[in-house]
Amino acid sequence: MVFDPVHYLPLIERKINALDQAAPLAEWDLPPEFATLRRLMEARMIKVGRREYVQVLRLLETFDIDDLHAAIRQALCLGAVGFDAVKHLVLC
């Protein structure tokens, strides 16, 4: 059975502690910058950082992964680690 991870993100956003246990996300092969962003967000904001990371992933509901990946790379280079920064960069 194949799961679409994006489909489960709204639920995970509400139950943020399920982020690491969610089966649909376990096999999700994201570029390494996504993990770097998550690590930095969680280090800075702990639970709020986890929630913001899921909000970043939810941008995949609107944008394709290549555009989001580019925005995350740019945000990391700028040191702008947060949902608002990534959203702004993906929109530009």
KASUL-V140202 format. One record per residue. N is the residue number from 0. RES is the residue in one letter. PSI is psi in degrees with one decimal (NA if undefined). Layout:
# KASUL-V140202
n=N res=RES psi=PSI
n=N res=RES psi=PSI
This chain:
# KASUL-V140202
n=0 res=M psi=135.8
n=1 res=V psi=128.7
n=2 res=F psi=144.4
n=3 res=D psi=105.5
n=4 res=P psi=-35.3
n=5 res=V psi=-33.7
n=6 res=H psi=-31.7
n=7 res=Y psi=-8.3
n=8 res=L psi=-39.7
n=9 res=P psi=-40.0
n=10 res=L psi=-43.3
n=11 res=I psi=-33.9
n=12 res=E psi=-35.8
n=13 res=R psi=-32.5
n=14 res=K psi=69.9
n=15 res=I psi=-27.5
n=16 res=N psi=-12.5
n=17 res=A psi=-1.9
n=18 res=L psi=-44.9
n=19 res=D psi=-16.6
n=20 res=Q psi=-5.2
n=21 res=A psi=114.9
n=22 res=A psi=-42.0
n=23 res=P psi=-24.5
n=24 res=L psi=-16.9
n=25 res=A psi=-38.1
n=26 res=E psi=5.0
n=27 res=W psi=116.5
n=28 res=D psi=91.9
n=29 res=L psi=154.5
n=30 res=P psi=153.4
n=31 res=P psi=-26.2
n=32 res=E psi=-28.0
n=33 res=F psi=-44.5
n=34 res=A psi=-38.1
n=35 res=T psi=-45.5
n=36 res=L psi=-45.8
n=37 res=R psi=-46.7
n=38 res=R psi=-44.5
n=39 res=L psi=-39.9
n=40 res=M psi=-43.4
n=41 res=E psi=-35.9
n=42 res=A psi=-35.3
n=43 res=R psi=-37.8
n=44 res=M psi=5.9
n=45 res=I psi=-113.4
n=46 res=K psi=-39.3
n=47 res=V psi=-37.2
n=48 res=G psi=-38.5
n=49 res=R psi=-43.9
n=50 res=R psi=-42.7
n=51 res=E psi=-36.0
n=52 res=Y psi=-42.3
n=53 res=V psi=-36.8
n=54 res=Q psi=-38.5
n=55 res=V psi=-46.4
n=56 res=L psi=-34.6
n=57 res=R psi=-16.5
n=58 res=L psi=-18.9
n=59 res=L psi=-11.8
n=60 res=E psi=-23.1
n=61 res=T psi=-38.2
n=62 res=F psi=154.9
n=63 res=D psi=163.4
n=64 res=I psi=-32.8
n=65 res=D psi=-42.0
n=66 res=D psi=-42.4
n=67 res=L psi=-39.9
n=68 res=H psi=-44.8
n=69 res=A psi=-41.0
n=70 res=A psi=-40.3
n=71 res=I psi=-43.3
n=72 res=R psi=-44.9
n=73 res=Q psi=-42.7
n=74 res=A psi=-42.7
n=75 res=L psi=-41.0
n=76 res=C psi=-35.5
n=77 res=L psi=-11.1
n=78 res=G psi=20.4
n=79 res=A psi=81.9
n=80 res=V psi=100.7
n=81 res=G psi=160.1
n=82 res=F psi=-47.5
n=83 res=D psi=-40.2
n=84 res=A psi=-46.2
n=85 res=V psi=-43.2
n=86 res=K psi=-44.3
n=87 res=H psi=-44.6
n=88 res=L psi=-35.2
n=89 res=V psi=-26.9
n=90 res=L psi=-25.6
n=91 res=C psi=NA
